[in-house]
Amino acid sequence: PTFPSGPKMHRTQDVASQCRHGHGECDTMHELIRTSDVVLIDVVRGLLESERIPVLVADGQMSALEGGIGAFPRRLLVPSDWSDRARRLLTEAGFGGELRDA
């Protein structure tokens, strides 16, 4: 898949916009990681963004609502056609143990 040039992708509207404009198959999102560790989410999101892989951090609002005590984990999602590349990258970077089952 090709990925347009421009700002890094991490906000929900950015991923949704890319999907609407035909950059990637976004009918299905794959969950890569589910965790309450905000540092892990930020590091992995940064790694994916550095390789221009579109990424969505879901449930961040729930975490804010519950006061940041970590009761609701965040989920890191990528469009289905980017999933294999993202999993390979994260495994090579040492985050393979954090990945959800495919």
GULOFI-87049 format. One record per atom (N, C-alpha, C, CB): residue number from 1; x, y, z; atom name; residue in three letters. Coordinates in nm, 2 decimals, padded with zeros to 4 digits, m for minus. Glycine has a CB too. Layout:
<pts>
+-----+--------+--------+--------+-------+---------+
: num :     xx :     yy :     zz : atomo : residuo :
+-----+--------+--------+--------+-------+---------+
: NUM :      X :      Y :      Z :    CA :     Ala :
...
+-----+--------+--------+--------+-------+---------+
</pts>
This chain:
<pts>
+-----+--------+--------+--------+-------+---------+
: num :     xx :     yy :     zz : atomo : residuo :
+-----+--------+--------+--------+-------+---------+
:   1 :  00.08 : m00.12 :  00.00 :     N :     Pro :
:   1 :  00.00 :  00.00 :  00.00 :    CA :     Pro :
:   1 :  00.09 :  00.13 :  00.00 :     C :     Pro :
:   1 : m00.09 :  00.00 :  00.12 :    CB :     Pro :
:   2 :  00.03 :  00.23 : m00.06 :     N :     Thr :
:   2 :  00.11 :  00.35 : m00.06 :    CA :     Thr :
:   2 :  00.05 :  00.44 :  00.05 :     C :     Thr :
:   2 :  00.10 :  00.42 : m00.20 :    CB :     Thr :
:   3 :  00.13 :  00.54 :  00.09 :     N :     Phe :
:   3 :  00.09 :  00.63 :  00.20 :    CA :     Phe :
:   3 :  00.12 :  00.77 :  00.16 :     C :     Phe :
:   3 :  00.15 :  00.59 :  00.34 :    CB :     Phe :
:   4 :  00.03 :  00.86 :  00.16 :     N :     Pro :
:   4 :  00.05 :  00.99 :  00.12 :    CA :     Pro :
:   4 :  00.15 :  01.07 :  00.21 :     C :     Pro :
:   4 : m00.07 :  01.07 :  00.11 :    CB :     Pro :
:   5 :  00.22 :  01.16 :  00.16 :     N :     Ser :
:   5 :  00.31 :  01.24 :  00.24 :    CA :     Ser :
:   5 :  00.23 :  01.34 :  00.32 :     C :     Ser :
:   5 :  00.41 :  01.32 :  00.15 :    CB :     Ser :
:   6 :  00.28 :  01.39 :  00.43 :     N :     Gly :
:   6 :  00.21 :  01.48 :  00.52 :    CA :     Gly :
:   6 :  00.24 :  01.46 :  00.66 :     C :     Gly :
:   6 :  00.06 :  01.47 :  00.49 :    CB :     Gly :
:   7 :  00.16 :  01.51 :  00.75 :     N :     Pro :
:   7 :  00.19 :  01.50 :  00.90 :    CA :     Pro :
:   7 :  00.17 :  01.36 :  00.94 :     C :     Pro :
:   7 :  00.10 :  01.59 :  00.97 :    CB :     Pro :
:   8 :  00.23 :  01.33 :  01.05 :     N :     Lys :
:   8 :  00.22 :  01.20 :  01.11 :    CA :     Lys :
:   8 :  00.08 :  01.17 :  01.15 :     C :     Lys :
:   8 :  00.31 :  01.19 :  01.24 :    CB :     Lys :
:   9 :  00.05 :  01.04 :  01.14 :     N :     Met :
:   9 : m00.09 :  00.99 :  01.17 :    CA :     Met :
:   9 : m00.10 :  00.94 :  01.31 :     C :     Met :
:   9 : m00.14 :  00.89 :  01.06 :    CB :     Met :
:  10 : m00.19 :  01.00 :  01.39 :     N :     His :
:  10 : m00.22 :  00.94 :  01.52 :    CA :     His :
:  10 : m00.35 :  00.98 :  01.57 :     C :     His :
:  10 : m00.11 :  00.98 :  01.62 :    CB :     His :
:  11 : m00.42 :  01.08 :  01.51 :     N :     Arg :
:  11 : m00.55 :  01.12 :  01.56 :    CA :     Arg :
:  11 : m00.65 :  01.04 :  01.48 :     C :     Arg :
:  11 : m00.57 :  01.27 :  01.54 :    CB :     Arg :
:  12 : m00.77 :  01.01 :  01.55 :     N :     Thr :
:  12 : m00.88 :  00.94 :  01.49 :    CA :     Thr :
:  12 : m00.92 :  01.00 :  01.36 :     C :     Thr :
:  12 : m01.00 :  00.93 :  01.58 :    CB :     Thr :
:  13 : m00.93 :  01.13 :  01.35 :     N :     Gln :
:  13 : m00.98 :  01.19 :  01.23 :    CA :     Gln :
:  13 : m00.88 :  01.18 :  01.11 :     C :     Gln :
:  13 : m01.01 :  01.34 :  01.25 :    CB :     Gln :
:  14 : m00.75 :  01.17 :  01.14 :     N :     Asp :
:  14 : m00.64 :  01.15 :  01.04 :    CA :     Asp :
:  14 : m00.66 :  01.01 :  00.98 :     C :     Asp :
:  14 : m00.50 :  01.17 :  01.10 :    CB :     Asp :
:  15 : m00.67 :  00.91 :  01.06 :     N :     Val :
:  15 : m00.69 :  00.77 :  01.01 :    CA :     Val :
:  15 : m00.82 :  00.76 :  00.93 :     C :     Val :
:  15 : m00.69 :  00.67 :  01.12 :    CB :     Val :
:  16 : m00.93 :  00.82 :  00.98 :     N :     Ala :
:  16 : m01.05 :  00.82 :  00.91 :    CA :     Ala :
:  16 : m01.04 :  00.89 :  00.78 :     C :     Ala :
:  16 : m01.17 :  00.88 :  01.00 :    CB :     Ala :
:  17 : m00.98 :  01.00 :  00.77 :     N :     Ser :
:  17 : m00.96 :  01.08 :  00.65 :    CA :     Ser :
:  17 : m00.88 :  00.99 :  00.55 :     C :     Ser :
:  17 : m00.89 :  01.21 :  00.68 :    CB :     Ser :
:  18 : m00.78 :  00.93 :  00.59 :     N :     Gln :
:  18 : m00.70 :  00.85 :  00.49 :    CA :     Gln :
:  18 : m00.78 :  00.73 :  00.44 :     C :     Gln :
:  18 : m00.57 :  00.79 :  00.56 :    CB :     Gln :
:  19 : m00.87 :  00.68 :  00.52 :     N :     Cys :
:  19 : m00.95 :  00.57 :  00.48 :    CA :     Cys :
:  19 : m01.05 :  00.61 :  00.38 :     C :     Cys :
:  19 : m01.02 :  00.50 :  00.60 :    CB :     Cys :
:  20 : m01.11 :  00.73 :  00.40 :     N :     Arg :
:  20 : m01.22 :  00.79 :  00.31 :    CA :     Arg :
:  20 : m01.15 :  00.82 :  00.18 :     C :     Arg :
:  20 : m01.28 :  00.91 :  00.37 :    CB :     Arg :
:  21 : m01.03 :  00.86 :  00.17 :     N :     His :
:  21 : m00.97 :  00.90 :  00.05 :    CA :     His :
:  21 : m00.89 :  00.78 : m00.02 :     C :     His :
:  21 : m00.87 :  01.01 :  00.08 :    CB :     His :
:  22 : m00.92 :  00.66 :  00.02 :     N :     Gly :
:  22 : m00.87 :  00.54 : m00.05 :    CA :     Gly :
:  22 : m00.72 :  00.51 : m00.02 :     C :     Gly :
:  22 : m00.88 :  00.56 : m00.19 :    CB :     Gly :
:  23 : m00.67 :  00.56 :  00.08 :     N :     His :
:  23 : m00.53 :  00.52 :  00.12 :    CA :     His :
:  23 : m00.53 :  00.41 :  00.22 :     C :     His :
:  23 : m00.45 :  00.65 :  00.17 :    CB :     His :
:  24 : m00.54 :  00.29 :  00.17 :     N :     Gly :
:  24 : m00.54 :  00.17 :  00.26 :    CA :     Gly :
:  24 : m00.69 :  00.12 :  00.27 :     C :     Gly :
:  24 : m00.49 :  00.21 :  00.39 :    CB :     Gly :
:  25 : m00.69 : m00.01 :  00.30 :     N :     Glu :
:  25 : m00.82 : m00.07 :  00.32 :    CA :     Glu :
:  25 : m00.86 : m00.06 :  00.47 :     C :     Glu :
:  25 : m00.82 : m00.22 :  00.28 :    CB :     Glu :
:  26 : m00.96 :  00.02 :  00.50 :     N :     Cys :
:  26 : m00.99 :  00.06 :  00.63 :    CA :     Cys :
:  26 : m01.12 :  00.00 :  00.68 :     C :     Cys :
:  26 : m00.98 :  00.21 :  00.65 :    CB :     Cys :
:  27 : m01.18 : m00.09 :  00.60 :     N :     Asp :
:  27 : m01.30 : m00.15 :  00.64 :    CA :     Asp :
:  27 : m01.28 : m00.23 :  00.77 :     C :     Asp :
:  27 : m01.36 : m00.24 :  00.54 :    CB :     Asp :
:  28 : m01.16 : m00.28 :  00.79 :     N :     Thr :
:  28 : m01.13 : m00.36 :  00.91 :    CA :     Thr :
:  28 : m01.00 : m00.30 :  00.97 :     C :     Thr :
:  28 : m01.11 : m00.51 :  00.87 :    CB :     Thr :
:  29 : m01.01 : m00.28 :  01.10 :     N :     Met :
:  29 : m00.89 : m00.24 :  01.18 :    CA :     Met :
:  29 : m00.85 : m00.36 :  01.26 :     C :     Met :
:  29 : m00.92 : m00.12 :  01.27 :    CB :     Met :
:  30 : m00.72 : m00.38 :  01.27 :     N :     His :
:  30 : m00.66 : m00.49 :  01.35 :    CA :     His :
:  30 : m00.60 : m00.43 :  01.48 :     C :     His :
:  30 : m00.56 : m00.57 :  01.27 :    CB :     His :
:  31 : m00.64 : m00.49 :  01.59 :     N :     Glu :
:  31 : m00.58 : m00.46 :  01.72 :    CA :     Glu :
:  31 : m00.45 : m00.52 :  01.74 :     C :     Glu :
:  31 : m00.68 : m00.50 :  01.83 :    CB :     Glu :
:  32 : m00.35 : m00.44 :  01.76 :     N :     Leu :
:  32 : m00.21 : m00.49 :  01.78 :    CA :     Leu :
:  32 : m00.18 : m00.50 :  01.93 :     C :     Leu :
:  32 : m00.11 : m00.40 :  01.71 :    CB :     Leu :
:  33 : m00.22 : m00.40 :  02.00 :     N :     Ile :
:  33 : m00.18 : m00.40 :  02.15 :    CA :     Ile :
:  33 : m00.30 : m00.35 :  02.23 :     C :     Ile :
:  33 : m00.05 : m00.31 :  02.17 :    CB :     Ile :
:  34 : m00.32 : m00.40 :  02.34 :     N :     Arg :
:  34 : m00.42 : m00.35 :  02.44 :    CA :     Arg :
:  34 : m00.34 : m00.35 :  02.57 :     C :     Arg :
:  34 : m00.55 : m00.45 :  02.45 :    CB :     Arg :
:  35 : m00.34 : m00.22 :  02.63 :     N :     Thr :
:  35 : m00.26 : m00.20 :  02.75 :    CA :     Thr :
:  35 : m00.30 : m00.08 :  02.82 :     C :     Thr :
:  35 : m00.11 : m00.20 :  02.72 :    CB :     Thr :
:  36 : m00.28 : m00.07 :  02.95 :     N :     Ser :
:  36 : m00.30 :  00.05 :  03.03 :    CA :     Ser :
:  36 : m00.17 :  00.13 :  03.04 :     C :     Ser :
:  36 : m00.35 :  00.01 :  03.17 :    CB :     Ser :
:  37 : m00.06 :  00.08 :  02.98 :     N :     Asp :
:  37 :  00.07 :  00.14 :  02.99 :    CA :     Asp :
:  37 :  00.08 :  00.25 :  02.88 :     C :     Asp :
:  37 :  00.18 :  00.04 :  02.97 :    CB :     Asp :
:  38 :  00.06 :  00.38 :  02.93 :     N :     Val :
:  38 :  00.05 :  00.49 :  02.83 :    CA :     Val :
:  38 :  00.19 :  00.51 :  02.77 :     C :     Val :
:  38 :  00.01 :  00.62 :  02.90 :    CB :     Val :
:  39 :  00.30 :  00.48 :  02.84 :     N :     Val :
:  39 :  00.43 :  00.50 :  02.78 :    CA :     Val :
:  39 :  00.45 :  00.40 :  02.67 :     C :     Val :
:  39 :  00.54 :  00.48 :  02.89 :    CB :     Val :
:  40 :  00.41 :  00.27 :  02.69 :     N :     Leu :
:  40 :  00.42 :  00.17 :  02.58 :    CA :     Leu :
:  40 :  00.34 :  00.21 :  02.46 :     C :     Leu :
:  40 :  00.37 :  00.03 :  02.63 :    CB :     Leu :
:  41 :  00.22 :  00.26 :  02.48 :     N :     Ile :
:  41 :  00.13 :  00.30 :  02.37 :    CA :     Ile :
:  41 :  00.20 :  00.41 :  02.29 :     C :     Ile :
:  41 :  00.00 :  00.35 :  02.42 :    CB :     Ile :
:  42 :  00.26 :  00.51 :  02.36 :     N :     Asp :
:  42 :  00.32 :  00.62 :  02.30 :    CA :     Asp :
:  42 :  00.45 :  00.58 :  02.22 :     C :     Asp :
:  42 :  00.36 :  00.73 :  02.40 :    CB :     Asp :
:  43 :  00.53 :  00.49 :  02.28 :     N :     Val :
:  43 :  00.65 :  00.45 :  02.21 :    CA :     Val :
:  43 :  00.62 :  00.37 :  02.08 :     C :     Val :
:  43 :  00.73 :  00.36 :  02.31 :    CB :     Val :
:  44 :  00.52 :  00.28 :  02.10 :     N :     Val :
:  44 :  00.48 :  00.19 :  01.98 :    CA :     Val :
:  44 :  00.42 :  00.28 :  01.87 :     C :     Val :
:  44 :  00.39 :  00.08 :  02.03 :    CB :     Val :
:  45 :  00.33 :  00.37 :  01.91 :     N :     Arg :
:  45 :  00.27 :  00.46 :  01.82 :    CA :     Arg :
:  45 :  00.38 :  00.54 :  01.74 :     C :     Arg :
:  45 :  00.17 :  00.56 :  01.89 :    CB :     Arg :
:  46 :  00.47 :  00.59 :  01.82 :     N :     Gly :
:  46 :  00.58 :  00.67 :  01.75 :    CA :     Gly :
:  46 :  00.66 :  00.58 :  01.66 :     C :     Gly :
:  46 :  00.67 :  00.72 :  01.86 :    CB :     Gly :
:  47 :  00.69 :  00.46 :  01.69 :     N :     Leu :
:  47 :  00.76 :  00.37 :  01.60 :    CA :     Leu :
:  47 :  00.68 :  00.34 :  01.47 :     C :     Leu :
:  47 :  00.79 :  00.24 :  01.67 :    CB :     Leu :
:  48 :  00.55 :  00.32 :  01.49 :     N :     Leu :
:  48 :  00.47 :  00.29 :  01.37 :    CA :     Leu :
:  48 :  00.46 :  00.42 :  01.28 :     C :     Leu :
:  48 :  00.33 :  00.25 :  01.41 :    CB :     Leu :
:  49 :  00.45 :  00.54 :  01.35 :     N :     Glu :
:  49 :  00.44 :  00.66 :  01.27 :    CA :     Glu :
:  49 :  00.57 :  00.69 :  01.20 :     C :     Glu :
:  49 :  00.41 :  00.78 :  01.36 :    CB :     Glu :
:  50 :  00.68 :  00.65 :  01.26 :     N :     Ser :
:  50 :  00.81 :  00.68 :  01.20 :    CA :     Ser :
:  50 :  00.83 :  00.60 :  01.07 :     C :     Ser :
:  50 :  00.93 :  00.65 :  01.29 :    CB :     Ser :
:  51 :  00.76 :  00.49 :  01.06 :     N :     Glu :
:  51 :  00.76 :  00.40 :  00.94 :    CA :     Glu :
:  51 :  00.64 :  00.43 :  00.85 :     C :     Glu :
:  51 :  00.76 :  00.26 :  00.98 :    CB :     Glu :
:  52 :  00.57 :  00.54 :  00.88 :     N :     Arg :
:  52 :  00.45 :  00.59 :  00.80 :    CA :     Arg :
:  52 :  00.34 :  00.49 :  00.80 :     C :     Arg :
:  52 :  00.49 :  00.62 :  00.67 :    CB :     Arg :
:  53 :  00.32 :  00.41 :  00.91 :     N :     Ile :
:  53 :  00.21 :  00.32 :  00.92 :    CA :     Ile :
:  53 :  00.10 :  00.39 :  00.99 :     C :     Ile :
:  53 :  00.25 :  00.19 :  00.99 :    CB :     Ile :
:  54 : m00.02 :  00.40 :  00.93 :     N :     Pro :
:  54 : m00.13 :  00.46 :  01.00 :    CA :     Pro :
:  54 : m00.17 :  00.39 :  01.12 :     C :     Pro :
:  54 : m00.25 :  00.47 :  00.90 :    CB :     Pro :
:  55 : m00.20 :  00.47 :  01.23 :     N :     Val :
:  55 : m00.22 :  00.41 :  01.36 :    CA :     Val :
:  55 : m00.33 :  00.49 :  01.43 :     C :     Val :
:  55 : m00.09 :  00.40 :  01.45 :    CB :     Val :
:  56 : m00.41 :  00.41 :  01.50 :     N :     Leu :
:  56 : m00.52 :  00.47 :  01.58 :    CA :     Leu :
:  56 : m00.51 :  00.42 :  01.73 :     C :     Leu :
:  56 : m00.66 :  00.44 :  01.52 :    CB :     Leu :
:  57 : m00.51 :  00.51 :  01.82 :     N :     Val :
:  57 : m00.51 :  00.47 :  01.96 :    CA :     Val :
:  57 : m00.66 :  00.49 :  02.01 :     C :     Val :
:  57 : m00.42 :  00.56 :  02.05 :    CB :     Val :
:  58 : m00.73 :  00.38 :  02.03 :     N :     Ala :
:  58 : m00.87 :  00.38 :  02.07 :    CA :     Ala :
:  58 : m00.88 :  00.37 :  02.22 :     C :     Ala :
:  58 : m00.94 :  00.26 :  02.01 :    CB :     Ala :
:  59 : m00.99 :  00.43 :  02.27 :     N :     Asp :
:  59 : m01.03 :  00.42 :  02.41 :    CA :     Asp :
:  59 : m00.95 :  00.52 :  02.50 :     C :     Asp :
:  59 : m01.01 :  00.28 :  02.47 :    CB :     Asp :
:  60 : m00.88 :  00.61 :  02.44 :     N :     Gly :
:  60 : m00.81 :  00.71 :  02.52 :    CA :     Gly :
:  60 : m00.90 :  00.80 :  02.60 :     C :     Gly :
:  60 : m00.72 :  00.80 :  02.43 :    CB :     Gly :
:  61 : m01.02 :  00.82 :  02.54 :     N :     Gln :
:  61 : m01.12 :  00.90 :  02.62 :    CA :     Gln :
:  61 : m01.17 :  00.83 :  02.74 :     C :     Gln :
:  61 : m01.23 :  00.94 :  02.52 :    CB :     Gln :
:  62 : m01.19 :  00.70 :  02.73 :     N :     Met :
:  62 : m01.23 :  00.63 :  02.85 :    CA :     Met :
:  62 : m01.13 :  00.64 :  02.96 :     C :     Met :
:  62 : m01.26 :  00.48 :  02.81 :    CB :     Met :
:  63 : m01.00 :  00.63 :  02.92 :     N :     Ser :
:  63 : m00.90 :  00.64 :  03.02 :    CA :     Ser :
:  63 : m00.90 :  00.77 :  03.09 :     C :     Ser :
:  63 : m00.76 :  00.62 :  02.96 :    CB :     Ser :
:  64 : m00.93 :  00.88 :  03.01 :     N :     Ala :
:  64 : m00.94 :  01.01 :  03.07 :    CA :     Ala :
:  64 : m01.06 :  01.02 :  03.17 :     C :     Ala :
:  64 : m00.95 :  01.12 :  02.96 :    CB :     Ala :
:  65 : m01.17 :  00.96 :  03.13 :     N :     Leu :
:  65 : m01.29 :  00.97 :  03.21 :    CA :     Leu :
:  65 : m01.28 :  00.89 :  03.34 :     C :     Leu :
:  65 : m01.41 :  00.91 :  03.14 :    CB :     Leu :
:  66 : m01.20 :  00.79 :  03.34 :     N :     Glu :
:  66 : m01.18 :  00.71 :  03.47 :    CA :     Glu :
:  66 : m01.07 :  00.77 :  03.56 :     C :     Glu :
:  66 : m01.15 :  00.57 :  03.44 :    CB :     Glu :
:  67 : m01.02 :  00.88 :  03.52 :     N :     Gly :
:  67 : m00.93 :  00.95 :  03.61 :    CA :     Gly :
:  67 : m00.78 :  00.91 :  03.59 :     C :     Gly :
:  67 : m00.97 :  00.93 :  03.74 :    CB :     Gly :
:  68 : m00.75 :  00.83 :  03.49 :     N :     Gly :
:  68 : m00.61 :  00.79 :  03.47 :    CA :     Gly :
:  68 : m00.56 :  00.69 :  03.56 :     C :     Gly :
:  68 : m00.53 :  00.91 :  03.48 :    CB :     Gly :
:  69 : m00.65 :  00.61 :  03.62 :     N :     Ile :
:  69 : m00.60 :  00.51 :  03.71 :    CA :     Ile :
:  69 : m00.57 :  00.37 :  03.64 :     C :     Ile :
:  69 : m00.71 :  00.48 :  03.82 :    CB :     Ile :
:  70 : m00.59 :  00.37 :  03.51 :     N :     Gly :
:  70 : m00.56 :  00.25 :  03.43 :    CA :     Gly :
:  70 : m00.66 :  00.14 :  03.43 :     C :     Gly :
:  70 : m00.43 :  00.20 :  03.48 :    CB :     Gly :
:  71 : m00.78 :  00.17 :  03.47 :     N :     Ala :
:  71 : m00.89 :  00.07 :  03.47 :    CA :     Ala :
:  71 : m00.93 :  00.03 :  03.33 :     C :     Ala :
:  71 : m01.01 :  00.12 :  03.55 :    CB :     Ala :
:  72 : m00.92 :  00.12 :  03.24 :     N :     Phe :
:  72 : m00.96 :  00.08 :  03.10 :    CA :     Phe :
:  72 : m00.84 :  00.09 :  03.01 :     C :     Phe :
:  72 : m01.07 :  00.18 :  03.05 :    CB :     Phe :
:  73 : m00.80 : m00.02 :  02.95 :     N :     Pro :
:  73 : m00.68 : m00.02 :  02.87 :    CA :     Pro :
:  73 : m00.71 :  00.05 :  02.74 :     C :     Pro :
:  73 : m00.63 : m00.16 :  02.84 :    CB :     Pro :
:  74 : m00.60 :  00.11 :  02.68 :     N :     Arg :
:  74 : m00.61 :  00.16 :  02.54 :    CA :     Arg :
:  74 : m00.58 :  00.06 :  02.44 :     C :     Arg :
:  74 : m00.51 :  00.29 :  02.53 :    CB :     Arg :
:  75 : m00.63 :  00.07 :  02.32 :     N :     Arg :
:  75 : m00.61 : m00.02 :  02.21 :    CA :     Arg :
:  75 : m00.54 :  00.05 :  02.10 :     C :     Arg :
:  75 : m00.74 : m00.09 :  02.17 :    CB :     Arg :
:  76 : m00.43 : m00.01 :  02.05 :     N :     Leu :
:  76 : m00.36 :  00.04 :  01.93 :    CA :     Leu :
:  76 : m00.40 : m00.04 :  01.81 :     C :     Leu :
:  76 : m00.20 :  00.03 :  01.95 :    CB :     Leu :
:  77 : m00.46 :  00.03 :  01.71 :     N :     Leu :
:  77 : m00.52 : m00.03 :  01.59 :    CA :     Leu :
:  77 : m00.45 :  00.02 :  01.47 :     C :     Leu :
:  77 : m00.67 : m00.01 :  01.58 :    CB :     Leu :
:  78 : m00.44 : m00.07 :  01.37 :     N :     Val :
:  78 : m00.39 : m00.03 :  01.23 :    CA :     Val :
:  78 : m00.49 : m00.09 :  01.13 :     C :     Val :
:  78 : m00.25 : m00.08 :  01.21 :    CB :     Val :
:  79 : m00.50 : m00.02 :  01.01 :     N :     Pro :
:  79 : m00.58 : m00.08 :  00.90 :    CA :     Pro :
:  79 : m00.53 : m00.22 :  00.87 :     C :     Pro :
:  79 : m00.58 :  00.01 :  00.78 :    CB :     Pro :
:  80 : m00.63 : m00.30 :  00.83 :     N :     Ser :
:  80 : m00.60 : m00.44 :  00.80 :    CA :     Ser :
:  80 : m00.48 : m00.46 :  00.70 :     C :     Ser :
:  80 : m00.72 : m00.52 :  00.76 :    CB :     Ser :
:  81 : m00.48 : m00.38 :  00.60 :     N :     Asp :
:  81 : m00.37 : m00.40 :  00.50 :    CA :     Asp :
:  81 : m00.23 : m00.36 :  00.55 :     C :     Asp :
:  81 : m00.41 : m00.33 :  00.37 :    CB :     Asp :
:  82 : m00.22 : m00.30 :  00.66 :     N :     Trp :
:  82 : m00.10 : m00.26 :  00.72 :    CA :     Trp :
:  82 : m00.06 : m00.35 :  00.84 :     C :     Trp :
:  82 : m00.10 : m00.11 :  00.77 :    CB :     Trp :
:  83 : m00.15 : m00.44 :  00.88 :     N :     Ser :
:  83 : m00.12 : m00.52 :  01.00 :    CA :     Ser :
:  83 :  00.00 : m00.61 :  00.99 :     C :     Ser :
:  83 : m00.24 : m00.61 :  01.02 :    CB :     Ser :
:  84 :  00.03 : m00.68 :  00.88 :     N :     Asp :
:  84 :  00.14 : m00.76 :  00.87 :    CA :     Asp :
:  84 :  00.27 : m00.68 :  00.89 :     C :     Asp :
:  84 :  00.14 : m00.84 :  00.74 :    CB :     Asp :
:  85 :  00.28 : m00.57 :  00.82 :     N :     Arg :
:  85 :  00.40 : m00.49 :  00.82 :    CA :     Arg :
:  85 :  00.42 : m00.43 :  00.96 :     C :     Arg :
:  85 :  00.38 : m00.37 :  00.72 :    CB :     Arg :
:  86 :  00.31 : m00.39 :  01.03 :     N :     Ala :
:  86 :  00.32 : m00.33 :  01.16 :    CA :     Ala :
:  86 :  00.36 : m00.44 :  01.26 :     C :     Ala :
:  86 :  00.19 : m00.27 :  01.21 :    CB :     Ala :
:  87 :  00.31 : m00.56 :  01.25 :     N :     Arg :
:  87 :  00.35 : m00.67 :  01.34 :    CA :     Arg :
:  87 :  00.49 : m00.71 :  01.32 :     C :     Arg :
:  87 :  00.26 : m00.79 :  01.32 :    CB :     Arg :
:  88 :  00.54 : m00.71 :  01.20 :     N :     Arg :
:  88 :  00.68 : m00.74 :  01.17 :    CA :     Arg :
:  88 :  00.77 : m00.64 :  01.23 :     C :     Arg :
:  88 :  00.70 : m00.75 :  01.02 :    CB :     Arg :
:  89 :  00.74 : m00.51 :  01.21 :     N :     Leu :
:  89 :  00.82 : m00.40 :  01.26 :    CA :     Leu :
:  89 :  00.82 : m00.41 :  01.42 :     C :     Leu :
:  89 :  00.76 : m00.27 :  01.22 :    CB :     Leu :
:  90 :  00.71 : m00.43 :  01.48 :     N :     Leu :
:  90 :  00.71 : m00.43 :  01.63 :    CA :     Leu :
:  90 :  00.78 : m00.55 :  01.68 :     C :     Leu :
:  90 :  00.57 : m00.43 :  01.68 :    CB :     Leu :
:  91 :  00.78 : m00.66 :  01.61 :     N :     Thr :
:  91 :  00.85 : m00.78 :  01.66 :    CA :     Thr :
:  91 :  01.00 : m00.76 :  01.64 :     C :     Thr :
:  91 :  00.81 : m00.91 :  01.57 :    CB :     Thr :
:  92 :  01.04 : m00.70 :  01.53 :     N :     Glu :
:  92 :  01.18 : m00.67 :  01.51 :    CA :     Glu :
:  92 :  01.24 : m00.57 :  01.61 :     C :     Glu :
:  92 :  01.21 : m00.62 :  01.37 :    CB :     Glu :
:  93 :  01.15 : m00.48 :  01.66 :     N :     Ala :
:  93 :  01.19 : m00.38 :  01.76 :    CA :     Ala :
:  93 :  01.18 : m00.43 :  01.90 :     C :     Ala :
:  93 :  01.10 : m00.26 :  01.74 :    CB :     Ala :
:  94 :  01.15 : m00.56 :  01.92 :     N :     Gly :
:  94 :  01.14 : m00.61 :  02.05 :    CA :     Gly :
:  94 :  01.01 : m00.60 :  02.13 :     C :     Gly :
:  94 :  01.25 : m00.55 :  02.14 :    CB :     Gly :
:  95 :  00.90 : m00.57 :  02.06 :     N :     Phe :
:  95 :  00.77 : m00.56 :  02.12 :    CA :     Phe :
:  95 :  00.68 : m00.67 :  02.08 :     C :     Phe :
:  95 :  00.71 : m00.43 :  02.08 :    CB :     Phe :
:  96 :  00.74 : m00.78 :  02.03 :     N :     Gly :
:  96 :  00.66 : m00.90 :  01.99 :    CA :     Gly :
:  96 :  00.58 : m00.96 :  02.11 :     C :     Gly :
:  96 :  00.75 : m01.00 :  01.94 :    CB :     Gly :
:  97 :  00.63 : m00.95 :  02.23 :     N :     Gly :
:  97 :  00.56 : m01.01 :  02.34 :    CA :     Gly :
:  97 :  00.43 : m00.92 :  02.38 :     C :     Gly :
:  97 :  00.65 : m01.01 :  02.46 :    CB :     Gly :
:  98 :  00.42 : m00.80 :  02.33 :     N :     Glu :
:  98 :  00.31 : m00.71 :  02.36 :    CA :     Glu :
:  98 :  00.20 : m00.73 :  02.26 :     C :     Glu :
:  98 :  00.36 : m00.57 :  02.36 :    CB :     Glu :
:  99 :  00.22 : m00.80 :  02.15 :     N :     Leu :
:  99 :  00.12 : m00.81 :  02.04 :    CA :     Leu :
:  99 :  00.01 : m00.90 :  02.08 :     C :     Leu :
:  99 :  00.19 : m00.85 :  01.92 :    CB :     Leu :
: 100 : m00.11 : m00.86 :  02.04 :     N :     Arg :
: 100 : m00.23 : m00.95 :  02.06 :    CA :     Arg :
: 100 : m00.22 : m01.06 :  01.95 :     C :     Arg :
: 100 : m00.36 : m00.87 :  02.04 :    CB :     Arg :
: 101 : m00.28 : m01.17 :  01.98 :     N :     Asp :
: 101 : m00.28 : m01.28 :  01.88 :    CA :     Asp :
: 101 : m00.35 : m01.23 :  01.75 :     C :     Asp :
: 101 : m00.36 : m01.40 :  01.94 :    CB :     Asp :
: 102 : m00.29 : m01.28 :  01.64 :     N :     Ala :
: 102 : m00.34 : m01.23 :  01.51 :    CA :     Ala :
: 102 : m00.48 : m01.30 :  01.48 :     C :     Ala :
: 102 : m00.25 : m01.27 :  01.40 :    CB :     Ala :
+-----+--------+--------+--------+-------+---------+
</pts>
